[in-house]
Amino acid sequence: MEKIEQSVVCFEDGSKEQVDDIILCTGYLYSFPFLSNKCKIVVDDNYIKGLFKECLCIEYPTLMFLGLPGQVCPIPTSEVQMRFFMSLMKGNFRLPCKEDMWEEDNYRRQAKNCTNRQFHKKGAKNERIYWDELAMTASVNTVPYVITKLHEWIVSNKRNITQSFRIVNDEEFERIA
C-alpha cells in the first residue's frame, strides 16, 4: 500500500481499490506511521500514549484501537471495546474533556509501575477489571464472569489440559473429555 486518498487505496504497483472501511492489523510491534501527528499517538517501546481506556484516541475519539490489550481473551475484550465504542457513537454517554482523558492516561501509566512494553498486558484478573470498567462507563453489558473463571483455570493448568470445555451459563463452565 502506497497511500490512501479519501476512500481509495493506492498500491505501489499503480493499482487502486475503492473501499468502505480499512482495518489495519499491525501485529505486536506497534507502529502507526499512517496516522497524522495531530492524533498525538506516541509509541514508546510498545506503550501507546494518547488513548482513553486503552482503546480510544483522545484527540480524535472516533478513532478506535480495537484489541490492543495483551494477555487477555481477545474476542471478549474486542467485543466489550466495541460495545463501549458503539455506545459512545450512539450518544449514550459523554466522554470527559480531553484534559481529563490525558490526565487519566498519564495516571494509569504512572500507577501501573511497569515497563512501557508491559503496560498493555493485562492477564485474567486485570482483564476482568478492564471489561467491567468499559462496560460501566458506557452502560453496556460486560463479559460473562464465566470467561474470567475459564481463563484463570486455563492459565493455571495450561501444561496439563487434555480436555475441552463447555460454558454452562454466565457463571460456570464444565470440562468435557
C-alpha positions, 0 to 999 in steps of 0.5 A: 500500500502506497497511500490512501486518498479519501476512500481509495487505496493506492498500491505501489504497483499503480493499482487502486481499490475503492473501499468502505472501511480499512482495518489495519492489523499491525501485529505486536510491534506497534507502529502507526506511521499512517496516522497524522501527528495531530492524533498525538499517538506516541509509541514508546517501546510498545506503550501507546500514549494518547488513548482513553481506556486503552482503546480510544484516541483522545484527540480524535475519539472516533478513532478506535484501537480495537484489541490492543490489550495483551494477555487477555481473551481477545474476542471478549475484550474486542467485543466489550471495546466495541460495545463501549465504542458503539455506545459512545457513537450512539450518544449514550454517554459523554466522554470527559474533556480531553484534559481529563482523558490525558490526565487519566492516561498519564495516571494509569501509566504512572500507577501501573509501575511497569515497563512501557512494553508491559503496560498493555498486558493485562492477564485474567484478573486485570482483564476482568477489571478492564471489561467491567470498567468499559462496560460501566462507563458506557452502560453496556453489558460486560463479559460473562464472569464465566470467561474470567473463571475459564481463563484463570483455570486455563492459565493455571493448568495450561501444561496439563489440559487434555480436555475441552470445555463447555460454558454452562451459563454466565457463571460456570463452565464444565470440562468435557473429555 
